[in-house]
Amino acid sequence: MRYVGKDIPRNDGFDKVTGRGVFTFDVHLPRMLHGKILRSPYAHAKVLSIDTSAAEALPGVRAVCTFENTTAKLWNGAAPMFITPLPHKPVLDQTIFTGEPKYIGDEVAGVAADTEEIAAQAVKLIRVEWQQLPAVYDPLEAVKPDAPQVQPRFANPEYNNICGGPVILTFGGDPDEAFKHCDEMVEYRVKLPRVKQAQMETHGAVASYCPDGRLDVISTTQAPYPTKMILAEALDLPVSKVTVRNPPYVGGGFGVRIGLSGKAEILAAALSMKCGRPVKLIYTREEDFTCSDSRHGGYLECRLGARKDGAFVALDTRAWLNTGAYATFGTDLVGVCGACGTAGAYVIPNFRYTGWPVYTNQMTAGAMRGFGSPQGNAVVEPAIELMAQRLGMDSIELRKKNSTREDTRNWFPFPPGSCGTNECLDRAAAAIQWNEKHGRAAQQTGPVRRGVGISAGTHVSNAAPFCVDYNTVLLRIERDGTLFVNSAIPEIGPGSTTACLQVASDLIGVPFQNAVMKFGDTDAAAFDIGSHATRTLYTVSYVMADAAKELRRDIFTWVGRHLDLDPGSLELDDGIITSGGKPVSTLAEMASAAHLEGKQFMASSCKVPPNCLPFYAQAAEVEVDLETGMVKVLKVAAAHDVGRAVNPRLCKGQIEGGVLQGVGYAVREEMTYVEGKGFYNKGFHSYMLPTADDRPEIESILVENPDPSGVFGIIGIGECGVNPTLAAIGNAVEDATGVRFHEFPLTPGRVLAGLKAAGKV
């Protein structure tokens, strides 16, 4: 491995630090118009009449679209519309515009005009007569029999406001019977907030519809191919007539763009099809915050049973998660919450999970980094801490005793992988000085107390076999011997394209500096599901390995014939071809000679990848001020089994970014809903993201246990940093104060109320 394992600077770095990088906001096309959207001011209402005449008469307005003059065909704006495997079916409950908005911000009409200012003025001229309808906002209220129905056409008819569910996962025996034979049982419940991805670039798209029926879309999506398919289906266009591409860069994703970017692509496309000119639609920050997917908030509870020796016997978890007005990822995420968030990290012989994706009259919830694992982790890991206290055991030893091993049979239909949980626990504990600091609350005096906590867990390295997930990669050698890699994956910020080229260079044997990659364009590459599910490097490498074998065989067959050498004796390393260990030519010389004889070296592959579980443990140290209720996170030691670190610097960047998002999730971030007004949080000024002052010391620990399924032992890493952070911080706060909290984030008001209720202040 000449390049794998090296801290190679990322390929997109120069473009981004010099301002040369092009994002959707930067795109300008000839005769381009600008779009603005009329959104519902009510959480649930019916449009009795809509008058667009004044808007249409405004000089500079080129098109006005409403639910009356656009298709009412149903679709789902998230990737599951085209990755849900048979016999399951995705929930299709969205339209481009609606005459019965389901949340404050729902799309009722759109305008395309010469300038943004004219479009915004025209939106204000649209006259709507509304009839307000009953609404419901909380998932526990929504499931009650007498609650207002949000989506009566699409909800499960056996329940009230349940979207496609419930999702029930079971493994082993009957937990109810098993609990009867447990020596100890604990219960824990938690209420979790909605939080926003808060990516730097807001949603946006530039759509250009041509009279020949071709639609070209440049957008912020992190799933170009699923977006292409959604647009084609929803707009009744042949898939071959739709192109979706990134511009090429995307300013962060964190899950919110898996499929459509909000609805930017389809809204811009509808307007472009109406006026026959390119239309650019860029969400304001307020629209991004209040009219696009968030992380699912809601309620979770679990029971955990164990023997006296600490062996887990049974786990029963239930979740009511707020999926909002439309399905998007609702059913899928609730499933992952159970499969990864509650079940994967430990050996539990009697396991049951029931997840309820609940419709409410709030904006949709969908994918956010971790995709259900943070919620599941937030209820199970505190229960393990409670069990350790009940048994009088160290909670790290309890986790290690029950951790998933390589020979474990569990809910997953594939081997668990390299299983580095115990090493991660040990290294995180050592970095936080667990033995010296844990359990010292009684020895502390004064208003400021410190404590440490830990949490472990797992996720997945892609969506297969639970969803349709496969890659297609094309490799070719240019005339000068350089490597060209073609894949439809996007570059949403983590440096995936750099790491992919590191792997490709080692697989084929070419210099990294001579390798380039085309990405994020459905016209330039065949199908790829996009960046999600911690999959990009793991899955693309797997398919590249297959194509690389074919490419090397193609090269050696031709070179052997050309130089009269045995192809089996040939090797290629860093661009030098050898026979029997002796250099015979350069790849550049042979590629040029092949070109003159009408030959180019190339190979492609299309495969469904395997899967494996990335394991991790994070330990947190916190400081709690008993007088103010302020929780300050001092340090997070994050140990992650990465299999093989292709680019250690990029690995640590992924971990540190995830940890900081987890810190916000635990102590600061929260979408606050005000009835009649919608979400209070309309931008960074009113949403409490962690700042530089809130950033704890983060020690990223790369544990390398090469996984047999991954190329060079690679395991997924992208989403894992955020998953265990909230639970680790919650456990640390209990260690500091002796109080277990049941609602997050741990704002000063909540902490003070909890301390007072427990008699601590």
N, C-alpha and C positions, 0 to 999 in steps of 0.2 A: 504494500500500500504506500505509494509514493505521495499521494495527496490526501487520502482519507486520514483523519486524525490531526490535520494541520489547521492552524488559525489563518486561513486564507481570507484576505479582505473580500467583502461581498462585491459582486459584479455590478450591482445597481447603485453602489455607494457614490461613485463619481457623479452620476446624473443627479442624485438627490441632494448632495451637499453643494453642488454648483448651481442648482436651480434649473438644470437642463431637462430634468425628468418631466414627462408629460402625464398629467392626470386628467380626469374627465372634465374638470372645470376649465382646463386650458384648451380644450378642443373648440375650434372655430371652423365652420364649413361655409362655403358660398351660399348666399340667400338664406342663412340660418335664422330661424325665429326663436323666441323664448316662451317658455310655458309657465303658467301659474295655475294653481288648483283652488277651487272653492271647496272648503271642508265644512263638515257639519258642526254647528255650535252646540248640538245636543247629543247626549249619550245614547238616546234611542228616539227616533222620530220617523214620521212618514212625510214625504214631500207631496203636498196636495196639488201644488202647481209650481211651475218654474218658468220664468220669463227671461230669455236671454237677448231680447231685441235691442235693448240699450247697449249691451256689451258688444253685440255684433255691429252696431252702427258707429262705434268709436273708431276714429281714424287710426290705422295701424294694426287693427285686429284682423287676423287672417282666418281664424277658425275658433269655434266654440263647440265643445263636446259635452254631452250630458248622458245620463242613463237612457234618455229618449232617442238619441241618434247614434248610439254605439251598441255593439253586440251585448247581449245579456248572457252569453255563454259562460258556463261555470268553470273555474279552474282553481288551482292552489298555487300561490306565489312562491312556495318553498320547493326545494329539490325533491321532496318525497312524491310530488306529482308524477315524476318519471323514474324514481328509483325504488318504489315500493314493489316488492316481489309478489308474484301470485302465490297463493290465492287471495292475498290481502289486497285491499283497494284503498287508495288515498281518499281523504275527505276533500271534495271539491265544493267550496262554499263561497268563493269570491267572484265578483264581477269587476269590470273596469271602473264603472261608476255605479252608484246605487241610488234608488229612490226611497230606500228605508235604511238610513245610516244606523250603524250599531254601536258607534262610539264617537266621542268628541274628537273630530279630526278625520272622520271617514270621508271618502272622496265622492262628491256629488256632481261636480262639473269641472271642466278645464278650459283654459284659453291659451291660444298661441298668437303672439303679436310680435311686432318689429323689435320691441325692447321689453325688458323686464318691467319697467315702470308702466308702460301701456298695458301689459298683461295684468299687472296687479290692479291697476285702475279699473280694467274691464271686469275683473272678478267681483269687485265691489258693486258693479252695476247690475249684476244678476239678481233678480228678485225671486225669492222663494217663499212660498206659504207653507208653514210647517204645522204638523200635528205632533205634539210630544207624546211619547209612549212610555210605559213603565220600564224601569231599568234596574239592573242588579250588578253589584261590583265585587262582592266578596265571594270566593268559591264555596265556602261553607254555607253561605246564605243562598247561593245560586242552586245548590243541589236539593234544597228543600222543596217539597211537592207544590207549595203555593207560590214559589218564586216566579217572577216574570220570565218568560221563555225568550232566550236570545236568538237561537237559530232552530226554530221548530221543524224546519224542513230537513235539517241535516243532523240534529242531535240524535243520540241513541234513543229510540222510542221507549225503551224499558226504564229509562232514568230521566231525571230532569237536568237539562243543560250539560250532559256529558258528551264530549266530542270524540266519537269513534271508539270510546272505551267501554268498560274499564279494561286496563291492561293488567293481566294476572300472570305472574311468573311463579312457578313452583319447582322444587327440587327435593328429592329424597322422600322422607315420610311426611306424616301429618304433624305440623307444628302444634296444633291444639292438643293432640294426644301427647306429644313429646314434652310439652311444658309441664304436664302432670308429673313427670318423672325427673324434673330438674331439681337440683339442690338449691339453686338460687335463680331468681328472675328479677330483672330490672325493666323499667319503662322510662322512655324519654319522649317528649314531644317538643316541637319547635315551630315557630312562625318565621318565615323568611320573606324578605322584601323583593319587589321588582327592582332590578338594577339595569342600567344601560351600558351598552358596549362602549360608548363615548369615543369611538374611533375619530381620528383627526379629520378625515375627509367625510363630509356629509354625502348622503346618497345623491346620485345624479346619473343622467343618461343623455346622450345625443342620438336621436333616432332619425333616420332618413329613409323615407319610403319613395320608391321610384315607380313610374307608371307601368313598368314591365312586371310589377308585382314583387319586386325584391325589397326586402327590409334589411337595412344595415344599422346595427346598434353598437355604440361605444358606451361602456358603462362601468360602474364601480363594482360589478358583481364579482364574487369569488367563486362562481360556478358557471363559467361561460356556456358549457354545453347544456346543462339542465335549463338555463335561462333561455337558450335558443329553442329548446323543445317546448317550454311553457308558452313562449310568445307565438310560436307557430300554431300550437293547438288553440290557444285562446283567441287568436286573430284569424283563424281559418286560413292559414297560409301553409304551403308546402314547406317542410323542414329545410329542403334544399334551397329555398328562397330567402332564408333568414340567416344572417351572420351576426354573431355577438363577439365582441372583442374588448379587451382592456386597452387603455390608450398609450402605453402599456402598463402603467403603474396604478396601484390602488392604495389609497392612504389608510390602510388598516382595515380589518374585517371583524375579527373576533366572533364570527358566526352570523352576524346580522345580514350578510349579503349572500347566504347560501341559497341561490335561486335569485329572485328579483331583489333589487336594492330598494327596500320599501316596496313601492310600486312604480319607481321612476321609469323603468324601461317600458312598461306597457302603457303608462300614461303618455309618455313622449311619443310612443309609436302610434297610439290612437290619434293624437293631434296631428302627427305628420301624415298619416293616412287620410285625414280629413282635408288638409290644405295642400298636400303634395309638395311640401318643402321640409327641409331638415328642421327639427325642433329640439332645442336644448332645455332640459328641465333639471335644475339643481335645487335640492331641498335646502331651505334655511335650517339653521341649527335648531330652531324651535320645531320645525316639521320633523327633523331627524329624531329629536327627543320624544315627541308626542304622537308621531304617526308612523313609527316603524317598530319592528319587534324589539322586545326587551328580554331579559332573562325571566323565566317563570318564577313568580313568587307563590306563596301558598303555605300550606300546613302539612307537616309530616309527623308521624308517631311510630314508635317501634317498641317491641318487647324482645328482650334477649334472655335466653335461658342457658345455664351452664352447670356443669358438675362442680363438686368441691375442689377438684384438682385444676379447675380452670378451663377444661375442655368445653367448647361451645356445643350446645345441643340443638337449639332452635332459635330462629329469628323470624319474626313476623312484622312486616313494615307496611304502612299505608301512607299514601300521599294524595292530597287534594291540591293540584297545581292550577293556577289561574292562566288559562291559555288565551283569554281575551275574546274578542268578537269573532275571530276567524281561526280556522284550524291551524294553518301553516304547519309547524312542526309538532303541534300539541301531542298527538298520540305517540309519535316516535320518541320524543324527548322523555315523556313519562315512562316509556319502556326502558330507556337507557338509565334513567334514574334508579330503577330497580336492579337492572342487570349489572351495571358497573358500580353505581354509587353505593349500593347496599350489599351486593352479593359476591363480588369478585375477589376481594382481598383475603378472605378467610375461608377456612373449611367449616361449613355449617351443614350438618347432615339433614336437618329439617328446615327448609327455607320456604317462605312465602312472601310475595310482595303483591300489593294491589295498588295500582295507580289510577287516579281519576283525573283526566284532563277536562277542566271545567270551563265552559263558555261563560263569559261575563261581558258587560257593556263597557269594557275598557279596550285600549289599543291591544293589538295582538302581542303575544309573547311567542318567542321562537327559539332560535339557536343563539346561544352565547357561550363563549369559551368554557369548555367542560361539559356542555350539553347534557345536563341532568346529574352528572357525577357530583358537582358541588352540593346540590340539594340532598342527594342520598348520603353523602359523606357527613353532612351536617347533622344528621339524625342518628346514624349508626355509631360514629366515633365517640360522641358523648356517652352513649349507652355503654360502650366498652369501658370507658373511664369509670362510670358508675359501677359496673360489674367488678372492676379491679378493686374499688373501694369496698364493695360488699364482701369480696373474697379475701381481702387483706393482701393482695398481690400487687407487685409493681406493674403498672399498666403496659409498659414496654414488654416485659416478660410475658404478660398475658397475650399480647398481640403476636409475639414471636411463636408462642406455643400453638396458636391457631392459624398461622399464616398459610396461605396457599403455597403448595409445593409443586414441583414439576410433575409429580405423579398424581396430583389431586384431580378427582372427578368432581366437576361442579356444573353449574347451569350452562356454561359456554360450550358450544359444539365444536371446540377445537382445543388443542393442548394449551395450557396457560402460558407456556414460554419459560423464560430463564429464571423467573421468580426471585428477584433480588430484594424482596421486602425486608427480610431480617437484617441484611447488611445495611440497607437504607436506614432502618430503625437505629441500629447501633451507631452509625456514623452521624446521624442527625442528633442523637442523644449526646454523643461525645462533644459535638460542636457547640451544643447549648449548655454543656456542663450539667447534665440531668441529675447525676448522682449527688452533686454538691448543692443544687438549687431546688429540686423538686420536694414538695411536702414541707416547706419551711414557713408556712403562713403563721403558725402559732408562735414562732420565734420572733416575728416582726412587730415593731411598735411604730407609732406615729401615723400620720395621715396617708402616707404613700407606701403602698405594698407592692411587692414583686412576686411573680410566679412564672412557672414554665408549664407548657402543655405540648402534647404531641398528637399527631394524627397520621394515619397511613391509608393507602387506597390503591385503586387501579383504574384503568380506563381501557381503551382499545386502540389498535394501530390502524384501523380503517373500519368501514361499515359492513364489509362482507363477513358472514353470509346473511346478515340481517337485512341488508338493503342491496340493491343492484350496485355493484362497485367494481369497476375494472378500468384499466388504463390501456392506452395505445401509444406507442413510442416509435418514432422513426429516427434512425441514425444513418448518417452518411458522411463520407470522407470527401472533402472538397479537393480540387486539383492540386492545391498547395499542401495537402496533407493535414489540414485542419479538420476538426470534428464538428459537425453540425448536429445538434440534438433538437428534435421537434416534438413538442408536447403541448397540449392545451391547458396545462395547469397555469393558474395565475400566480403573480408575485404580489402578495398582499402585505409584505413587509418583513417576514422572518428571515429572508435570505435563502429560501428553499431552492431557488434556481442556482445559486452558487454551490450549495451542498450537492445538488443533483449532478452538476458538472464535475465536482470532485470525485464522486462515485464513478461517473461515466469515464473519466480520464483514466482511473485505475483499472476499471473493467476492460477497457480496450487497449490501453497502453499508449496513450498519447499525452503530450504536454498539456497541462491545464490551461496555460496561457494561450494555447491554440484552439481552445474549445469555446463554442458559442451555443446559445440556446434561444430558440424561438418559442414564446409561450403566450398563453392567454388569448388565442385567436381561433375561433371555430372553423374558419376557412383554411387556416394554415395547418391544422392538425386534426386527427380523428378523435373519437370520443375520449374524454376524461371527465370524471365526476366533479373535479374541482378540489379546492383546498378546504377540507373539513375532516372531522373525525381523526385528527392526529395522523393523517395518512400520507401526506404528500411525499416526503422523502422515502418512507418505508415502501410504499407501493410503486412509485415510479422507478426506484432502484431495482425492485424485483423484476419489472418488465424490461428495464434496460439490460439487466444481466442476461436475460433470454435473447434479446436482440444483439447484445454484444458478442455472444457466442457465434451467432450467425454472421455477424459482420467480420469477425476475425477469420472465420472459416472461408468467407468470400475473398478476403484479402490474401490469405495463405494459398488458397487454390490457384488464384491468378498469378501470384508472385512465384509460386513453385513452378508453374508451367512456363512463365516468362524467363526465369533464371535457371531453369532446368535443375530444380532442387526438390527434395522430398517435402511436400507441404507439412508432413508430420514433424519435421525437424525445425520448423520455423517458429520464432517467437517475436513478439512486439512489445517493446518497453520504452516509454517516453519518446515515441516516434522513431525508434531505431529497430529495424528488422534484423534479426540474427538467425543463423543456422548453426546448430551445434554449439551455441554460445559465442559464435564469431559474427561480427557485423557484416552484412552483405549489402545493405542499402538503407535508405531512409524511407519512411512512409511517403514523404512528399515526392521523392523521385519516382516511386512506384505508382502513386496516384496520378502523377503527370503522364507517365508512360501509358498507363491504362486509359487515360482520357484520349490520347492520340489514337488508341485502338478502339474507341467507342465504348469504353467501359467505365462505370463509376461504382465504387464500393459503397454498398448500402444494405440495410436490413431493417425490418420492422417486426414488432411483436404486439399482440393484443392478448392480455391474460387477466383472469380474475386473481387477485393476490391472496395469499394466506392471511392469517391474522394472528396477533399475539397480544398479551396484556402487558402494558408498561406499569411497573410497580414503583411506589415512592413512599417517602415519609418526610414529614416536616415537623420541626420543633420550633416553638415560639416562646420568646420571653417578653412579658408585658409588665407595665407599671400602671397601677390603678390608684388614682387619687380619691380617697374616701370622702373628701370634703366637696369635691366638684363633680365626681363621677366620670372624670376624664380617663380614658384608656389610651395609653401610649404603647405602641408596639416597638420594643427596643431592638429585637433581633429575630430573624427567621432563618433557621438552618434547614435548607431544602436539599434533601438527598434523593436523587432520581436515578433509577436503573435505566440508562439510555441504550443498553446493549453495546453499542460502539459509537463513540462521539465522532461523527464525521468532521465537524468543525466545532471544537470545544467552545470557542468564543460565541458562536451562534447558539449553541445549546444553552449556555449560561444566560444569554440574552433572553431566550424563551422562558427559562425558569424564573428569572428576575422579574420580567414583565408580568408573568402569571401571578407570582407572589404578591406584587404590589396591587394587582386587581383584587386578589383575595383579601388583602389588608383593608381595602376600601369596602368590600363586601361585608367584612366583619364589624367594622367600627364607624364607617362614615356614610357610605352610599345608600340611597333609598329614594325610590320614586314615590312621592306623596300625592295621593289623589284627593282633590277637593270636589265634593259633589256639586254639580251644576257648573263647574269651571274646568274640570279636567285635571291633568297633572300639573302640579305647581312647578315642577322642574322643567324649565323650558330652554335650558342652556347651561353652559359651564358656570355661569354666575350664580345659579340657584341649585346646582347639583354638586354635592360635596365629594368631588374626586380627591384622592390623596395628593398632596403637594410635596414639594421637596422637603418641607419640614416634617412631613408625616412618614417619609420613607425610612423604614428601619434599616439596620445593617442586614444585608442579605448575603448569606454564605451559600453559594451554589456548589453542591457536591455531586460530581459525576461518578456514578457507580457503573462500571462497565462489566456486564455479564452478557457476552455475545449470545444473541438468541439464534437458535438453529434455523428459524424460518426467514430471518432477515439477511439481506446481502451484507456481507462483512459483519453480521451480527446485529444490524440496525434494529432499533425499536422506536416507536413513535414517541414524541416529546411535546408537541405543540400545545396541547390543552392542559397538560398535567400540572403545571405550576400553580394554577388557581384552585385546583380541586380540594386539597386538604387544608388550605390555609385558615378558613373560617373556623373549622372545628378545632384546629390546634390553638388558635387564639382564644376561643371560648373555653377550652380546657385550661389554658394558662390563667385566664381571669378567675376561674374557680379555684385554681391552686393558690392564687394571690389573696382571694377574699373569702373563700369558703362558701361562695354563693354560685349556684348553677343557674344560668339564665336560659330563658326559653323563647326569646324574641331577639332578632337581629335587624339592623346593626346595633352595636352596643354604644348608643349615643349617651352622652352624660345624663340626660333625663331618665332614660331607661335604667342605667346603672344605679343612679341614686335611688330611684324607686325600688329597685330590687334589693339594694343594701338596707334600706329602711324597713322593707317588708320582712327581711331576714334578721332584723335587730342588730345589724352590724354598725349602724350609725344612729 
